[in-house]
Amino acid sequence: QRPAKFEADGQSFVTDDKWNLSPAVIKLMERRLLQEQKNPLTLLKQRIVNHFHGKYRKPGGRSPLYAVCEQEPRVVSTFANFDSLLTPIDHVSRRSSDTYYVNEGHCLRAHTSAHQHKLMTQGLDNFLVVGDVYRRDEIDATHYPCFHQMEAVRLYSADELYQTRAGEELAVFEEIPDAERKPGKQERHTVDAVKALEIRLKSTLEDLSDALFGPECEKRWVDAYFPFTHPSYELEVKYEGKWLEVLGCGIMEQKLLESAGVTDKVGWAFGIGLERIAMVLYGVPDIRLFWSRDSGFLSQFEGLKPEDDVKYKPISAHPQVLFDISFWLPAGVAFDDMRADVCDVIRGAGGELIEQVKLSDEFENKKKGKNSQTYRIVYRSNEKALSKEEVNVVHKSIERELVEKFGVTMR
Ligand code: PHE
């Protein structure tokens, strides 16, 4: 059952027989993980953006080199997603079994590369594109129909690429293009241009990898194929004994630049899978966890700065049980002096069953001259589903201990 119209990101489309979006994938589109402050993917996105802004500046140093594009519409034309990127007409990625089609001419972007053409046409030379992308894929620990990518494009004039002064002779284009392309380079590029671009590209990505994982993390370059870059590479990172592909990249096909109106530059591009990087960086074992609304998952990333190092601690598959505790503080005791002590008692008495403790309310009753605090305690066991009754026994013992130790009055 397909709707007559489909609306997304302020655009409206008339559907046709190509339509193959499921209710489930539409739900995923509505979620917008990168707008959730405590989602680890949001932290990672910000960390990578900070890295690029910190390291690469426009001449003069006042402003960041890369423009960041996060609001591109997620329904794109098949021209943007495929043709502009020179994807052959019979390429597997165009099949309805691989791509979500809204209609014959439009699909959900399958990669952030879908925005390269338009952004270059608009005159951007150096940019990052971040967002959710969609592929009809199997679902397992490393695959999900929606995931997140960060794209980068960097264009150079000959002077920028070689850092020569104007007038010095080092060309980026062959005067007479080769009749055929070679495994290592495109027809129009000089050997010098390809070498310089490859060094710039790989060192940019190795620096990023070192900044994220530390220089001791094992990584390797693998030759790859993409219709829109040549030569192309993938970077793999060792994670739990296995090589994990984390990004694709390469020297941009000169035809792409030409069709976007760029005639005097050459460039590289890369596309990073944010989930894959986040799995390695934060030790998240399963890609489906990024979609979890379980506070046992999300609370582990709450309140962190993007640069903070954190390792995910697996949460139990059993359900949480929530209990609040509210009390009056003894006269003359300040809010601040209470918090750490209360948490210690809760963790001490509740032991393994305490997953989270959070101060949820605090107020002063001026008339009575008394201060009140409320804590929300999340109980969860690794072994079994807890009943309210058994949690209540533990909860009562916590209350008793708070009364005895600190003289609080339960409300
Ligand atoms: N778009 C490619 C992908 O999703 C990654 C890529 C981006 C490769 C840019 C080369 C250049 O797999």
Boltz pocket constraint, residues with backbone or C-beta under 6 A from the ligand:
constraints:
  - pocket:
      binder: B
      contacts: [[A, 110], [A, 111], [A, 112], [A, 113], [A, 151], [A, 152], [A, 226], [A, 229], [A, 233], [A, 247], [A, 248], [A, 249], [A, 250], [A, 269], [A, 270], [A, 271], [A, 272]]
      max_distance: 6.0
